Amino acid sequence: PGNLPQSISALAVDGCISLIGVLTGWAGEVPTAALMTKNGRLSGITVGSQEDQANMIDAVEAHDMQPVIDKTYSLAELADAFRYQESQQHFGKICVSL
């Protein structure tokens, strides 16, 4: 909520702002007039509690779940990694080694 006015200012007409998580607290003013002049949408998204995350980690460890890694690139190949992602040919994660 702390940078919402700046986000609305940068919003394209008919754009959408997704609020994911909070750094500045739960309360804040929403400049509705600025949002309305852009015909903008504001969408709040929650990703679960710390308890949910702990339960998920426990399940992943208990069942030895592993991510599907499609390709791994070096940092020098970062541009290639982005091009591969843009191609939408990947299945699984695209990783960059640091």
MDTraj code that builds the backbone (N, CA, C; nanometers):
import mdtraj as md
import numpy as np

residues = "PRO GLY ASN LEU PRO GLN SER ILE SER ALA LEU ALA VAL ASP GLY CYS ILE SER LEU ILE GLY VAL LEU THR GLY TRP ALA GLY GLU VAL PRO THR ALA ALA LEU MET THR LYS ASN GLY ARG LEU SER GLY ILE THR VAL GLY SER GLN GLU ASP GLN ALA ASN MET ILE ASP ALA VAL GLU ALA HIS ASP MET GLN PRO VAL ILE ASP LYS THR TYR SER LEU ALA GLU LEU ALA ASP ALA PHE ARG TYR GLN GLU SER GLN GLN HIS PHE GLY LYS ILE CYS VAL SER LEU".split()
xyz = np.array([
    [0.0797, -0.1216, 0.0000],
    [0.0000, 0.0000, 0.0000],
    [0.0835, 0.1272, 0.0000],
    [0.2078, 0.1222, 0.0473],
    [0.2892, 0.2418, 0.0578],
    [0.3241, 0.3054, -0.0753],
    [0.3400, 0.2259, -0.1805],
    [0.3745, 0.2818, -0.3109],
    [0.2581, 0.2756, -0.4094],
    [0.1389, 0.2576, -0.3598],
    [0.0217, 0.2460, -0.4461],
    [-0.0003, 0.3693, -0.5333],
    [0.0105, 0.4923, -0.4810],
    [-0.0069, 0.6087, -0.5689],
    [0.0913, 0.6089, -0.6863],
    [0.2159, 0.5701, -0.6616],
    [0.3156, 0.5641, -0.7688],
    [0.2780, 0.4559, -0.8702],
    [0.2294, 0.3428, -0.8222],
    [0.1883, 0.2346, -0.9118],
    [0.0705, 0.2771, -0.9981],
    [-0.0253, 0.3468, -0.9393],
    [-0.1412, 0.3941, -1.0157],
    [-0.0971, 0.4964, -1.1191],
    [-0.0036, 0.5828, -1.0835],
    [0.0474, 0.6821, -1.1772],
    [0.1122, 0.6157, -1.2986],
    [0.1794, 0.5040, -1.2779],
    [0.2473, 0.4327, -1.3865],
    [0.1547, 0.3381, -1.4621],
    [0.0339, 0.3187, -1.4135],
    [-0.0605, 0.2225, -1.4703],
    [-0.1084, 0.2652, -1.6087],
    [-0.1134, 0.1709, -1.7006],
    [-0.1702, 0.1966, -1.8328],
    [-0.3221, 0.2003, -1.8222],
    [-0.3860, 0.2646, -1.9173],
    [-0.5319, 0.2647, -1.9227],
    [-0.5789, 0.1199, -1.9344],
    [-0.6805, 0.0845, -1.8577],
    [-0.7345, -0.0517, -1.8499],
    [-0.6357, -0.1506, -1.7875],
    [-0.5363, -0.1003, -1.7162],
    [-0.4361, -0.1867, -1.6543],
    [-0.4828, -0.2443, -1.5221],
    [-0.4033, -0.3338, -1.4677],
    [-0.4339, -0.3991, -1.3411],
    [-0.3106, -0.3974, -1.2516],
    [-0.3305, -0.3618, -1.1261],
    [-0.2255, -0.3675, -1.0255],
    [-0.2572, -0.4854, -0.9343],
    [-0.1614, -0.5743, -0.9179],
    [-0.1775, -0.6882, -0.8276],
    [-0.0955, -0.6624, -0.7025],
    [-0.1615, -0.6622, -0.5880],
    [-0.0931, -0.6452, -0.4605],
    [-0.0603, -0.7835, -0.4065],
    [0.0693, -0.8135, -0.4002],
    [0.1136, -0.9440, -0.3535],
    [0.2034, -0.9208, -0.2330],
    [0.1538, -0.9536, -0.1156],
    [0.2313, -0.9318, 0.0058],
    [0.2334, -0.7854, 0.0455],
    [0.2857, -0.7587, 0.1629],
    [0.2924, -0.6212, 0.2132],
    [0.4256, -0.5986, 0.2833],
    [0.4806, -0.4809, 0.2614],
    [0.6028, -0.4411, 0.3303],
    [0.5781, -0.3242, 0.4236],
    [0.4716, -0.2481, 0.3955],
    [0.4487, -0.1236, 0.4695],
    [0.3259, -0.1298, 0.5588],
    [0.2739, -0.2475, 0.5849],
    [0.1560, -0.2606, 0.6695],
    [0.0307, -0.2856, 0.5875],
    [-0.0729, -0.3276, 0.6575],
    [-0.1971, -0.3673, 0.5903],
    [-0.2857, -0.2502, 0.5537],
    [-0.2775, -0.1407, 0.6251],
    [-0.3676, -0.0280, 0.6016],
    [-0.3019, 0.0739, 0.5098],
    [-0.3850, 0.1445, 0.4384],
    [-0.3355, 0.2507, 0.3515],
    [-0.4487, 0.3092, 0.2704],
    [-0.4285, 0.4317, 0.2262],
    [-0.5308, 0.4971, 0.1448],
    [-0.5186, 0.4528, -0.0003],
    [-0.6332, 0.4371, -0.0640],
    [-0.6377, 0.4033, -0.2057],
    [-0.6879, 0.5260, -0.2804],
    [-0.6048, 0.5858, -0.3665],
    [-0.6482, 0.7027, -0.4428],
    [-0.7450, 0.6604, -0.5541],
    [-0.8707, 0.6451, -0.5154],
    [-0.9709, 0.5894, -0.6069],
    [-0.9915, 0.6745, -0.7315],
    [-0.9869, 0.8065, -0.7196],
    [-1.0081, 0.8919, -0.8371],
    [-0.9004, 0.8656, -0.9420],
    [-0.7756, 0.8552, -0.8988],
    [-0.6659, 0.8293, -0.9929],
    [-0.6819, 0.6922, -1.0580],
    [-0.7262, 0.5952, -0.9807],
    [-0.7478, 0.4611, -1.0341],
    [-0.8621, 0.4607, -1.1353],
    [-0.9679, 0.5326, -1.1034],
    [-1.0850, 0.5367, -1.1913],
    [-1.0561, 0.6095, -1.3221],
    [-0.9735, 0.7149, -1.3189],
    [-0.9452, 0.7876, -1.4432],
    [-0.8691, 0.7013, -1.5429],
    [-0.8031, 0.5984, -1.4940],
    [-0.7313, 0.5063, -1.5828],
    [-0.8130, 0.3803, -1.6110],
    [-0.9351, 0.3754, -1.5558],
    [-1.0184, 0.2559, -1.5685],
    [-0.9394, 0.1331, -1.5210],
    [-0.8643, 0.1540, -1.4132],
    [-0.7750, 0.0501, -1.3630],
    [-0.8420, -0.0446, -1.2659],
    [-0.7780, -0.1581, -1.2466],
    [-0.8247, -0.2585, -1.1522],
    [-0.7162, -0.2816, -1.0477],
    [-0.7610, -0.3091, -0.9281],
    [-0.6714, -0.3363, -0.8167],
    [-0.7077, -0.4735, -0.7624],
    [-0.6115, -0.5639, -0.7597],
    [-0.6382, -0.7011, -0.7191],
    [-0.5432, -0.7409, -0.6073],
    [-0.5990, -0.7873, -0.4977],
    [-0.5174, -0.8347, -0.3866],
    [-0.5006, -0.9852, -0.3924],
    [-0.3800, -1.0319, -0.3675],
    [-0.3496, -1.1741, -0.3746],
    [-0.2801, -1.2154, -0.2453],
    [-0.3275, -1.3228, -0.1850],
    [-0.2581, -1.3773, -0.0686],
    [-0.1914, -1.5080, -0.1095],
    [-0.0833, -1.5381, -0.0447],
    [-0.0087, -1.6582, -0.0806],
    [-0.0044, -1.7597, 0.0325],
    [-0.0824, -1.7384, 0.1356],
    [-0.0872, -1.8331, 0.2459],
    [-0.0098, -1.7846, 0.3669],
    [-0.0278, -1.8566, 0.4738],
    [0.0342, -1.8198, 0.6010],
    [0.1697, -1.8886, 0.6161],
    [0.2427, -1.8510, 0.7204],
    [0.3690, -1.9181, 0.7505],
    [0.3447, -2.0646, 0.7849],
    [0.2312, -2.0920, 0.8494],
    [0.1964, -2.2312, 0.8807],
    [0.1744, -2.3114, 0.7524],
    [0.1048, -2.2510, 0.6545],
    [0.0846, -2.3180, 0.5259],
    [0.2186, -2.3494, 0.4599],
    [0.3102, -2.2529, 0.4646],
    [0.4414, -2.2740, 0.4041],
    [0.5175, -2.3860, 0.4753],
    [0.5135, -2.3873, 0.6077],
    [0.5809, -2.4926, 0.6839],
    [0.5226, -2.6293, 0.6498],
    [0.3899, -2.6382, 0.6369],
    [0.3257, -2.7648, 0.5998],
    [0.3679, -2.8097, 0.4604],
    [0.3784, -2.7142, 0.3676],
    [0.4196, -2.7478, 0.2320],
    [0.5633, -2.7996, 0.2317],
    [0.6521, -2.7329, 0.3043],
    [0.7917, -2.7767, 0.3118],
    [0.8001, -2.9170, 0.3699],
    [0.7238, -2.9439, 0.4750],
    [0.7216, -3.0776, 0.5352],
    [0.6765, -3.1828, 0.4342],
    [0.5729, -3.1513, 0.3556],
    [0.5218, -3.2465, 0.2566],
    [0.6243, -3.2715, 0.1467],
    [0.6905, -3.1663, 0.1000],
    [0.7928, -3.1813, -0.0040],
    [0.9056, -3.2703, 0.0460],
    [0.9498, -3.2472, 0.1690],
    [1.0582, -3.3281, 0.2255],
    [1.0143, -3.4718, 0.2512],
    [0.8928, -3.4914, 0.3017],
    [0.8441, -3.6256, 0.3350],
    [0.8292, -3.7133, 0.2110],
    [0.7959, -3.6530, 0.0982],
    [0.7719, -3.7293, -0.0240],
    [0.8860, -3.7160, -0.1245],
    [0.9973, -3.6548, -0.0810],
    [1.1163, -3.6374, -0.1646],
    [1.0812, -3.5797, -0.3017],
    [0.9981, -3.4776, -0.3022],
    [0.9592, -3.4121, -0.4272],
    [1.0762, -3.3303, -0.4810],
    [1.0985, -3.3384, -0.6108],
    [1.2062, -3.2649, -0.6766],
    [1.1472, -3.1826, -0.7907],
    [1.1973, -3.0614, -0.8104],
    [1.1464, -2.9810, -0.9221],
    [1.1942, -3.0382, -1.0554],
    [1.1173, -3.0155, -1.1588],
    [1.1579, -3.0536, -1.2936],
    [1.2428, -2.9390, -1.3482],
    [1.3685, -2.9676, -1.3785],
    [1.4589, -2.8662, -1.4328],
    [1.4781, -2.8949, -1.5806],
    [1.4374, -2.8003, -1.6640],
    [1.4488, -2.8154, -1.8086],
    [1.5914, -2.7876, -1.8545],
    [1.6427, -2.6684, -1.8228],
    [1.7781, -2.6306, -1.8642],
    [1.8424, -2.5452, -1.7564],
    [1.9748, -2.5514, -1.7529],
    [2.0523, -2.4673, -1.6621],
    [2.1514, -2.3862, -1.7451],
    [2.1556, -2.2559, -1.7182],
    [2.2450, -2.1644, -1.7885],
    [2.3438, -2.1040, -1.6901],
    [2.4593, -2.0630, -1.7400],
    [2.5535, -1.9869, -1.6580],
    [2.5073, -1.8411, -1.6571],
    [2.5617, -1.7629, -1.5652],
    [2.5263, -1.6213, -1.5589],
    [2.5636, -1.5503, -1.6890],
    [2.6717, -1.5923, -1.7518],
    [2.7131, -1.5328, -1.8793],
    [2.6118, -1.5614, -1.9905],
    [2.5315, -1.6656, -1.9737],
    [2.4307, -1.7042, -2.0737],
    [2.2908, -1.6541, -2.0374],
    [2.2831, -1.5574, -1.9493],
    [2.1536, -1.5102, -1.9002],
    [2.0612, -1.4665, -2.0139],
    [2.1149, -1.3962, -2.1129],
    [2.0325, -1.3526, -2.2265],
    [1.9732, -1.4733, -2.2988],
    [2.0520, -1.5796, -2.3131],
    [2.0015, -1.7024, -2.3765],
    [1.8890, -1.7640, -2.2938],
    [1.9038, -1.7592, -2.1615],
    [1.7998, -1.8135, -2.0732],
    [1.6686, -1.7378, -2.0917],
    [1.6768, -1.6051, -2.1006],
    [1.5551, -1.5262, -2.1219],
    [1.4942, -1.5548, -2.2589],
    [1.5785, -1.5687, -2.3609],
    [1.5255, -1.6000, -2.4942],
    [1.4552, -1.7361, -2.4931],
    [1.5133, -1.8313, -2.4215],
    [1.4519, -1.9642, -2.4122],
    [1.3174, -1.9554, -2.3407],
    [1.3111, -1.8769, -2.2360],
    [1.1842, -1.8587, -2.1653],
    [1.0805, -1.7955, -2.2580],
    [1.1206, -1.6937, -2.3326],
    [1.0284, -1.6269, -2.4253],
    [0.9773, -1.7217, -2.5330],
    [1.0575, -1.8215, -2.5700],
    [1.0166, -1.9157, -2.6748],
    [0.9029, -2.0063, -2.6294],
    [0.8821, -2.0158, -2.4996],
    [0.7780, -2.0995, -2.4394],
    [0.7925, -2.2473, -2.4773],
    [0.9159, -2.2906, -2.4997],
    [0.9417, -2.4303, -2.5331],
    [0.9813, -2.5124, -2.4110],
    [0.9974, -2.4475, -2.2976],
    [1.0466, -2.5183, -2.1794],
    [0.9349, -2.5961, -2.1100],
    [0.9773, -2.7011, -2.0415],
    [0.8890, -2.7767, -1.9533],
    [0.9629, -2.7896, -1.8218],
    [0.9199, -2.7190, -1.7229],
    [0.9892, -2.7178, -1.5950],
    [1.0636, -2.5872, -1.5757],
    [1.1571, -2.5903, -1.4839],
    [1.2281, -2.4694, -1.4440],
    [1.3461, -2.4413, -1.5360],
    [1.3716, -2.3127, -1.5558],
    [1.4916, -2.2667, -1.6240],
    [1.5799, -2.2073, -1.5149],
    [1.6988, -2.2632, -1.4966],
    [1.7858, -2.2223, -1.3859],
    [1.9068, -2.1455, -1.4370],
    [1.9575, -2.0576, -1.3512],
    [2.0800, -1.9832, -1.3796],
    [2.1763, -2.0094, -1.2649],
    [2.2929, -2.0636, -1.2972],
    [2.3952, -2.0909, -1.1957],
    [2.4729, -1.9641, -1.1660],
    [2.4941, -1.9389, -1.0380],
    [2.5710, -1.8212, -0.9971],
    [2.7086, -1.8615, -0.9508],
])
top = md.Topology()
chain = top.add_chain()
for i, resn in enumerate(residues, 1):
    res = top.add_residue(resn, chain, resSeq=i)
    for name in ("N", "CA", "C"):
        top.add_atom(name, md.element.get_by_symbol(name[0]), res)
traj = md.Trajectory(xyz[None], top)
